[in-house]
Amino acid sequence: MPIIESTFATLALWAVIGYVLGSIPFGMVLARVMNLGNLRDIGSGNIGATNVLRTGNKTAAALTLLLDAGKGAAALLLARALTGAEDAAQLAGLAAMLGHCYPVWLGFRGGKGVATFLGLLLALHWPVGIAACIAWLVGAGISRISSMGALVAAAASTFFMMFLGKPDALFLGVILTLLIFWRHRANISRIRAGTEPKIGQKSG
């Protein structure tokens, strides 16, 4: 956990900024702009890149992935640049993650947070972010299941923080890992039952 050096007002401000950035539903915006339909009626009903991919539009899915990752990174990097304080930066990143998962504009029914999670890890400490992305690729590549990659990356992320030079973010890492697992609880049940959709599988 970083040293608390910012004032309460500063932390509160960056929590709000991070949340607002994170709550922008890029998947739904792109689906509407590109005439792909309402994501709530497609596949899992999720607003993230994996569900956008189920529309069959790889460009929209890639853009959603980049923008969702970017908003997590942007929240953390902006706070770090403008305050110079790691506590404000980590709080902004966490708030962006919460904003994506629980956006007020969508009745607090947001995405699973995987892209935002990976984006903020890359901004937090790039070796940790790269390692987490590789863990996702390995988990998803072997299983052909996106959620499995997310669970592997989340479970490994705290170990990466300890061994790749970012121990002050361990508390943040634990919270993010628990949040990823909580948001994927239905996926975990389907993985156990063998009914979890494969990557790129279109909605029936």
C-alpha positions in Angstrom: 0.0 0.0 0.0 1.5 3.4 -0.9 2.2 6.0 1.7 -0.9 8.2 2.2 0.4 11.7 1.3 -2.5 13.4 -0.4 -5.2 15.3 1.3 -8.7 13.8 1.7 -10.0 16.4 -0.8 -7.4 15.4 -3.4 -8.2 11.7 -3.0 -11.9 12.3 -3.2 -11.5 14.4 -6.4 -9.4 11.7 -8.1 -11.8 9.0 -7.0 -14.6 10.9 -8.7 -12.5 11.6 -11.9 -11.4 8.0 -12.1 -14.9 6.7 -11.6 -16.3 9.0 -14.3 -13.6 8.0 -16.8 -14.1 4.3 -16.0 -17.9 4.5 -16.4 -17.8 5.5 -20.1 -19.4 2.4 -21.8 -17.3 2.4 -24.9 -18.6 -1.0 -26.0 -22.2 0.2 -26.0 -21.3 3.4 -27.7 -19.4 1.7 -30.5 -22.1 -1.0 -31.0 -24.6 1.8 -31.5 -22.5 3.9 -33.8 -21.5 0.9 -35.9 -25.1 -0.4 -36.0 -24.3 -3.7 -34.2 -27.4 -3.7 -32.1 -27.9 -3.5 -28.3 -25.1 -5.4 -26.5 -27.6 -6.2 -23.7 -29.4 -8.4 -26.2 -26.3 -10.1 -27.5 -24.4 -13.1 -26.0 -23.8 -12.5 -22.3 -25.3 -9.0 -22.4 -22.0 -7.7 -21.2 -20.6 -4.3 -22.4 -17.0 -5.4 -22.9 -14.8 -6.4 -25.9 -15.5 -10.1 -25.6 -19.2 -9.6 -26.1 -18.7 -7.0 -28.8 -16.6 -9.7 -30.6 -19.7 -12.0 -30.5 -21.3 -9.5 -33.0 -18.8 -10.7 -35.5 -17.2 -7.2 -35.8 -13.5 -7.6 -34.9 -12.8 -3.9 -35.5 -15.4 -2.9 -32.9 -14.1 -5.5 -30.5 -10.5 -4.2 -30.9 -11.5 -0.6 -30.4 -13.6 -1.5 -27.3 -10.6 -3.4 -25.9 -8.2 -0.4 -26.4 -10.6 2.2 -25.2 -11.6 0.2 -22.1 -7.9 -0.4 -21.3 -7.1 3.2 -22.0 -9.6 4.7 -19.6 -8.1 2.7 -16.7 -4.6 3.8 -17.7 -5.7 7.4 -18.3 -7.2 7.7 -14.8 -4.1 6.5 -13.1 -1.6 8.4 -15.3 -3.5 11.7 -15.1 -3.6 11.5 -11.3 0.1 10.6 -11.1 1.1 13.4 -13.4 -1.0 16.1 -11.9 -0.6 15.2 -8.2 2.8 13.4 -8.2 1.3 11.2 -5.5 1.1 7.4 -5.9 -1.8 7.1 -3.4 -4.0 9.4 -5.6 -2.9 7.5 -8.8 -3.7 4.1 -7.4 -7.1 5.3 -6.0 -7.9 6.8 -9.4 -7.1 3.5 -11.1 -9.3 1.6 -8.7 -12.1 4.1 -9.1 -11.9 3.7 -12.9 -12.2 -0.1 -12.5 -15.3 0.4 -10.3 -16.7 2.8 -12.7 -16.5 0.3 -15.5 -18.0 -2.5 -13.5 -20.7 -0.4 -11.8 -21.5 2.6 -14.1 -24.2 4.9 -12.7 -25.4 5.6 -16.2 -26.3 1.9 -16.8 -27.9 1.2 -13.4 -24.6 0.0 -12.0 -24.7 -2.9 -14.5 -21.3 -2.7 -16.3 -18.6 -4.9 -17.6 -16.3 -7.5 -16.1 -13.4 -5.1 -16.0 -10.7 -7.2 -17.7 -9.5 -4.7 -20.2 -9.6 -1.8 -17.7 -7.8 -4.0 -15.2 -5.0 -4.8 -17.7 -4.8 -1.2 -18.8 -4.3 0.2 -15.4 -1.7 -2.4 -14.5 0.3 -1.4 -17.6 0.1 2.3 -16.4 0.8 1.3 -12.8 4.0 -0.5 -13.6 4.6 -1.8 -17.1 6.5 -5.0 -16.2 3.5 -6.1 -14.1 1.1 -5.1 -16.9 3.1 -7.0 -19.5 3.3 -10.1 -17.3 -0.5 -10.0 -16.6 -1.2 -9.6 -20.4 1.0 -12.7 -21.1 -0.8 -14.6 -18.3 -4.2 -13.7 -20.0 -2.9 -14.8 -23.4 -1.7 -18.1 -21.9 -4.9 -18.8 -20.0 -7.2 -17.8 -22.8 -5.0 -19.4 -25.5 -4.9 -22.8 -23.8 -8.6 -22.9 -22.9 -10.0 -20.8 -25.7 -12.1 -19.1 -23.0 -11.7 -15.3 -22.4 -12.9 -15.5 -18.8 -10.3 -18.2 -18.0 -7.6 -15.9 -19.2 -8.9 -13.1 -17.0 -9.0 -15.3 -14.0 -5.4 -16.5 -14.6 -4.2 -13.0 -15.1 -6.0 -11.7 -12.0 -4.7 -14.5 -9.8 -1.1 -14.0 -10.9 -1.1 -10.2 -10.8 -0.4 -9.9 -7.1 2.6 -12.2 -7.4 3.9 -10.1 -10.3 3.6 -7.0 -8.1 5.7 -8.7 -5.4 8.4 -10.0 -7.7 8.5 -7.3 -10.4 9.2 -4.3 -8.3 5.8 -2.9 -7.3 5.1 -4.1 -3.7 3.4 -0.8 -2.7 0.5 -1.8 -5.0 -0.1 -5.1 -3.4 -3.2 -3.9 -1.6 -4.6 -2.5 -4.8 -3.7 -5.8 -6.5 -5.6 -7.9 -4.0 -8.7 -5.7 -4.3 -8.6 -5.8 -8.1 -8.1 -9.6 -8.1 -11.1 -10.1 -5.8 -13.2 -7.8 -7.9 -12.3 -9.7 -11.1 -13.2 -13.0 -9.5 -16.5 -11.5 -8.1 -17.5 -10.2 -11.5 -16.7 -13.6 -13.1 -18.6 -15.7 -10.6 -21.2 -16.7 -13.2 -18.4 -17.5 -15.7 -16.7 -19.7 -13.1 -19.9 -21.7 -12.7 -20.2 -22.1 -16.5 -16.6 -23.1 -16.8 -17.2 -25.8 -14.2 -20.3 -26.9 -16.1 -18.5 -26.9 -19.5 -20.9 -24.3 -21.0 -18.8 -21.2 -21.1 -18.7 -19.8 -24.7 -15.4 -19.9 -26.6 -13.6 -16.8 -27.8 -15.2 -15.5 -31.0 -18.3 -17.6 -30.7 -21.3 -15.6 -32.0 -24.5 -15.2 -30.2 -27.2 -17.7 -31.2 
